[in-house]
Amino acid sequence: MPRPAVPVLLLPGLEGSGDLFARFVASGSRTLDLRVLRYPRDRPLGYAELGDLVRAHYPRNRPFVLLGESFSGPLALRLARERPRWLAGVVLAASFHRRPAPPWLAALRPLGPVFFGAPLPAHAVRLLLAGGDGPAELVREVQAAVAAVRARVLLRRAHDALDVDATEALRDCPVPLLVLAGREDRLLRPRIPGEIRAIRPDAEVVELDAPHLLLQRQPEVAMSHLESFVARVARPAVPAPA
């Protein structure tokens, strides 16, 4: 009898729609049950409130994996620290545990209301997210996803991401950890993968030739690493009584 597909909860990046997972989900096989979570577009919820939303989607009576993309990485780590009964692994995709932005970008924080209050320029999408050679279609998808979210919601999430420190949650993560990082990521500090290795030498850190949107630019490669990881960590097991 074939093994049932393992649920993987996909926690989205800053815009929160989940729409940008489309290419990544399409590249998957039937070995994974990829479940895209979506954050409210009109309510400025912080990490604590979003945690409640994610907990409500935990599968029951079967192993599952949390994947936190970008903004959602610290949330995935904090949820894992709570030791959910069936959690089998955590994946950080183009994400971080603390101080995500390089100094030059963090210095622009006061301009956040202006930046999020205007349409996102195509050159900004390519510079920070999609890469200099980012396809026009992907650029338009990012612009549409961001435009659909209220500015105050984006601003709240951006401030939370800049202030978060999930170092202890990373250190205490009770399950295997996969880190997917982009070598050409200009949005995050380049030292983050090395810092994660220093804190968690057992973490599997994979660096891809990709910009920040690595799941969108390298979906097949990223999916291959995810499927291999899940096959290793999400084996059927009966957890100890709570």
C-alpha positions in Angstrom: 0.0 0.0 0.0 1.5 3.4 -1.0 2.6 5.8 1.8 0.2 8.7 2.2 1.6 12.1 1.0 3.3 13.9 3.8 1.7 17.3 4.6 4.0 20.3 4.2 2.6 23.6 5.5 3.9 26.4 3.3 4.1 29.7 5.3 4.4 32.6 2.9 6.8 35.6 2.7 6.0 39.2 3.6 3.1 39.7 1.3 1.4 36.7 2.8 -0.9 35.8 0.0 0.6 32.4 -0.8 0.1 33.1 -4.5 3.8 33.2 -5.2 4.1 29.5 -4.2 2.4 28.5 -7.5 5.5 27.6 -9.5 7.0 25.7 -6.5 3.8 23.7 -5.8 3.5 22.9 -9.5 7.0 21.3 -9.5 6.1 18.9 -6.7 5.4 15.2 -6.9 2.7 13.2 -5.2 5.0 12.4 -2.3 4.1 15.6 -0.6 0.7 17.2 0.4 1.7 20.8 -0.2 -0.7 23.1 1.8 -0.4 26.8 1.1 -1.3 29.0 4.1 -2.5 32.5 3.5 -2.3 35.5 5.9 -5.0 38.2 6.1 -4.4 41.0 3.6 -6.3 43.6 5.7 -5.2 43.0 9.3 -1.8 43.9 10.6 -1.1 40.7 12.6 2.2 40.1 14.3 4.1 36.8 14.6 2.1 35.9 17.7 -1.3 36.2 16.0 -0.1 34.5 12.8 1.1 31.7 15.0 -2.4 31.1 16.1 -3.5 30.9 12.4 -0.8 28.4 11.6 -1.6 26.2 14.6 -5.2 25.9 13.4 -3.9 24.1 10.3 -1.7 21.5 12.0 -2.5 18.0 10.6 -3.8 15.5 13.1 -2.4 12.0 13.6 0.3 12.2 10.9 3.8 13.6 10.6 4.1 17.0 8.9 6.7 19.6 8.0 6.7 23.4 8.3 8.3 25.5 5.6 8.8 29.1 6.4 9.6 31.4 3.4 11.5 34.6 4.1 9.4 36.5 6.7 7.9 33.3 8.0 11.1 31.6 8.9 11.2 32.9 12.5 7.6 32.0 12.9 8.3 28.4 11.9 11.2 28.2 14.3 9.1 29.6 17.2 6.3 27.1 16.5 8.8 24.3 16.3 10.1 25.3 19.8 6.6 24.5 21.1 7.2 20.8 20.1 3.9 20.2 18.2 3.1 16.5 18.6 3.5 15.4 14.9 6.1 17.9 13.7 8.8 16.1 11.8 11.0 18.9 10.4 11.4 22.6 9.6 12.5 24.2 6.4 13.8 27.8 6.1 13.6 29.0 2.5 15.5 32.3 1.9 14.9 33.1 5.5 16.6 34.1 8.7 16.6 33.9 12.5 17.6 37.5 13.3 18.7 40.8 11.7 17.6 39.9 8.2 18.5 43.0 6.2 22.0 44.1 5.3 23.0 47.5 6.9 22.3 49.6 3.8 18.8 48.2 3.6 18.1 48.4 7.3 19.1 52.1 7.3 16.1 52.7 5.0 13.6 51.6 7.6 12.2 55.2 8.2 11.2 55.2 4.6 8.9 52.2 5.1 5.6 54.1 5.0 6.6 55.7 1.7 7.9 52.5 0.2 4.9 50.4 1.0 2.4 53.2 0.2 3.4 53.3 -3.4 3.3 50.7 -6.3 6.3 48.4 -6.2 8.6 49.3 -9.1 9.8 46.6 -11.4 13.5 47.5 -10.9 13.0 47.1 -7.1 11.5 43.6 -7.6 14.5 42.6 -9.6 17.1 44.2 -7.4 15.8 42.8 -4.1 13.7 39.7 -4.9 13.7 38.2 -8.4 17.3 38.9 -9.6 18.5 41.1 -12.4 17.3 38.6 -15.0 14.0 38.0 -13.3 11.2 37.1 -15.8 8.7 39.8 -16.5 5.9 37.5 -15.6 7.3 36.8 -12.2 7.9 40.6 -11.6 4.2 41.2 -12.5 3.1 38.5 -10.1 5.1 40.0 -7.2 3.8 43.4 -8.0 0.2 42.1 -8.0 0.6 40.2 -4.8 2.1 43.1 -2.9 -0.5 45.6 -4.3 -3.3 43.4 -2.9 -2.1 43.8 0.7 -2.8 47.0 2.7 0.3 49.1 3.3 -0.1 49.1 7.0 -0.2 45.3 7.0 3.1 45.1 5.0 4.7 47.8 7.3 3.7 45.8 10.4 5.2 42.6 9.0 8.4 44.4 7.9 8.9 46.0 11.3 8.3 42.6 13.0 10.9 40.9 10.7 13.5 43.6 11.4 13.0 43.3 15.2 12.6 39.6 15.6 15.3 37.4 17.3 14.5 33.7 17.0 18.1 32.6 17.9 16.9 30.6 20.9 14.1 29.1 19.0 16.7 28.0 16.3 19.0 26.6 19.0 16.1 24.7 20.6 14.5 23.5 17.4 13.6 19.8 18.3 13.4 18.5 14.8 15.7 18.3 11.8 16.3 21.5 9.9 16.8 22.2 6.2 18.0 25.7 5.1 17.6 26.7 1.5 19.6 29.9 0.8 20.2 31.9 -2.4 23.8 32.8 -3.2 22.5 35.9 -5.1 20.1 37.0 -2.4 20.4 40.8 -2.0 17.5 41.2 0.5 19.1 39.1 3.3 22.5 39.4 4.9 24.9 37.0 3.3 26.2 35.8 6.6 22.9 34.3 7.7 23.5 30.7 6.5 26.9 30.7 8.2 25.4 32.0 11.4 22.7 29.2 11.3 25.5 26.6 10.8 27.3 28.0 13.8 24.2 27.7 16.0 23.0 24.4 14.6 25.9 22.4 13.1 23.4 19.6 12.5 21.3 21.7 10.1 21.4 20.9 6.4 22.3 24.1 4.7 21.9 24.2 0.9 23.0 27.2 -1.1 21.4 27.6 -4.6 22.4 29.8 -7.5 19.3 32.0 -7.0 18.1 35.4 -5.7 15.8 35.9 -2.8 12.8 34.3 -4.5 14.6 31.0 -4.8 11.4 28.9 -4.7 10.2 30.9 -7.7 13.4 31.0 -9.7 14.6 27.5 -8.9 11.4 25.6 -8.1 12.5 22.2 -9.3 15.8 22.2 -7.6 14.3 23.5 -4.3 11.5 20.9 -4.5 14.1 18.1 -5.0 15.8 19.1 -1.8 12.5 19.4 0.1 11.3 16.0 -1.1 14.5 14.3 -0.1 14.5 16.0 3.3 10.9 15.0 4.0 11.5 11.4 2.9 14.3 11.2 5.5 12.5 12.9 8.5 8.8 12.2 8.1 8.7 8.5 8.7 5.5 7.1 10.1 5.8 6.9 13.9 3.6 6.9 17.0 4.6 9.8 19.1 5.0 9.6 22.9 1.8 10.4 24.8 1.4 14.1 25.5 
